[in-house]
Every structure is written in C-alpha cells, then in structure tokens.
C-alpha cells in the first residue's frame, strides 16, 4: 500500500495533475472516466496510480487516508501543498 501511495504522490507532484470538485477531469476540464483523465482529486489519483478502484491496494490506501479526504481535497482553502503534505504524513505512518 505504501508503494501505491508513493506512486499517487509522484503523480500529484505536478500541480497540473491535481483537481477539486470531480474525481477525474479531461484535458478540457470536464468530468470524465479514469482512462481519459489528465488530472484527478486525491482519491482519483490513488485510482490512477493503482489502475482502478477495485483492487485490494486501492481499498487499503483508501483506508489509510482520512475518512473525510474528499471534503479535505475539495475545501476551498486546501492547496496542492496541503494534499502533498497529507500524503507525506500517511506514507510516513
């Protein structure tokens, strides 16, 4: 699971890969499927790094994140740096 979260962090390292308000967005900024995404929210990035949401690694990574991770990600005051710091904290624990 730490490896999946590390891959998630590597994906989100580039601020262009992070978004709010939708799990995945395409190159036009519209909501889309994972396969068409150019950016994602934190949970979407876990799905991209894990190649889907049905594998056990995704579920374990999701379980390691705070229950309100979507609220945190989408909060207007949350920054890209905040999301990376949250991932760093979870990876280190």
N, C-alpha and C positions, 0 to 999 in steps of 0.2 A: 504494500500500500504506500509506503514512503516513496517508493520509486514512482508511482503514479502521481503522487502529489508533487514530487520534484519535476516530473515532466509537465504537469499543469503549471507550475511556477515558471518553468522555462518558456512555455507557450505565452504566458501572460506577461513575461518580462517586457515585451514590446507593447507599449500602451495602445497601439492600434489594434491589438488583439482582444482588448477588454471593452465590454459594454455594460450598460444598465438597461433595465426595463424589458428585456427579452432574453431568452436563453441563448439564441443564436441570431446573428444578423448577416445578411449577404453583402456584397460589395456596394449595393445601393442603400444600405442601412435598414432594409426591411427584414422583418422576422422571417426565418427560413428553417430548413432542416439542417441537421448537423453536417451533412455531406456538402452543403452549399455555403457553409459559414466561413466568413473571413474574420469574425470576432465573436466573442461569447462572454457571458457573465461567468462568475467563478464556477458555478456548478456546470455550466455548459463547457467550460474549459476542461473540467475534470472528465466530462463525457468525451470531448475531443481527444484528450490525452489517453483515455482508456479505450478509445474506439467503440464507444457505446455506453448505454446506461444499464445494460442487463447483466454484465459480468460481475463476479464477486468483488473484484478490485474496486469497481465504481462504488458498490454498496459500502465497502469498508472505508473508502476515502470519504464518502458522504457522511458516514457515521462518525468520522474523526473531526469533521467540521462542526461549528456551532449549529444548533437547531434552526436558528434564525438567519442563516447565511444569506438567504435570498433578500431578506429585509436589510441586512448589513450592506450587501452589494448594491442594492438599489437606492439606499438612502442618499438624498441629495448632497449630504456632507461627506460621504465616503469618497476617497480619492483612490487613484490607481496605487499609490504608495501604501495606502491602508490595506488594500487587498493583498498586496505582496507581503506586507508585514504579518497579516493574519496567516497566510500560507507558511511563512517562515516559522511562526510560533507553533503551528500544528505539526510541521515537519520535524521541528526540534523536540517535540514532546514524545 
